[in-house]
């Protein structure tokens, strides 16, 4: 009886884990994002943020990325977040290294927030830098509409 409960618990955990990873909106690794984009015929949205220090980034998260309207673009895009926080405890050493490599390669001006639209090969198709204190995400949605399927 104890073994049956353990097996059932383990299978439930596996099912729950797979459900969470499938529903996760953001990808953490650029190679993974490119592979998903290639296989699914999607475009990549790469977002550079300073999640714990950049006020325009925090406002953009609230006004754009946290909306239901944004989530509706998941069928057209693979989303990758490149976070460069000041609190280094927010990232693993591996994630920090990965994010700084992407920062050097795709955001040499160190602009925050920065949204880049890319092909699955990593070719930059368009970008939008900054976010106004007027808190109007219209231009960000227009950018996504330009490459949506």
QUIVEN-V612127 format. One record per pair of residues at least 6 apart in sequence whose C-alpha atoms are under 8 Angstrom apart, sorted by the first residue. I is the first residue (numbers start at 1). J is the second residue. If there is no record, write none. Layout:
# QUIVEN-V612127
i	j
I	J
I	J
This chain:
# QUIVEN-V612127
i	j
25	71
25	74
25	78
25	79
26	78
26	79
26	80
26	81
27	33
27	78
27	79
27	80
27	81
28	80
28	81
28	82
28	95
29	80
29	98
30	80
33	44
33	78
33	79
33	80
33	120
34	44
34	119
34	120
34	121
34	122
35	120
36	42
36	78
37	43
37	44
37	77
37	78
37	119
37	120
38	120
38	121
41	76
42	75
42	76
42	77
42	78
42	119
42	120
43	76
43	77
43	78
43	117
43	118
43	119
43	120
43	147
44	77
44	78
44	79
44	80
44	116
44	117
44	118
44	119
44	120
45	77
45	78
45	79
45	80
45	115
45	116
45	117
45	118
46	79
46	80
46	81
46	82
46	115
46	116
46	117
46	118
47	79
47	80
47	81
47	82
47	113
47	114
47	115
47	116
48	81
48	82
48	83
48	84
48	103
48	107
48	111
48	112
48	113
48	114
48	115
49	57
49	81
49	82
49	83
49	84
49	85
49	112
49	113
49	114
50	57
50	83
50	84
50	85
50	86
50	112
50	113
51	57
51	58
51	83
51	84
51	85
52	58
52	85
52	86
52	87
53	85
53	86
54	112
54	113
56	112
56	113
56	130
56	131
56	132
56	133
57	112
57	113
57	131
59	131
59	135
60	113
60	131
60	135
60	137
63	135
63	136
63	137
64	70
64	137
64	140
65	71
70	141
73	144
73	148
75	149
76	147
76	148
76	149
77	148
82	99
82	102
82	103
83	99
84	96
84	99
84	100
88	96
103	110
111	129
111	130
112	129
112	130
113	129
113	130
113	131
114	127
114	128
114	129
114	130
115	127
115	128
115	129
116	124
116	125
116	126
116	127
116	128
117	124
117	125
117	126
117	127
118	124
118	125
118	126
119	125
126	143
127	143
128	140
128	143
131	137
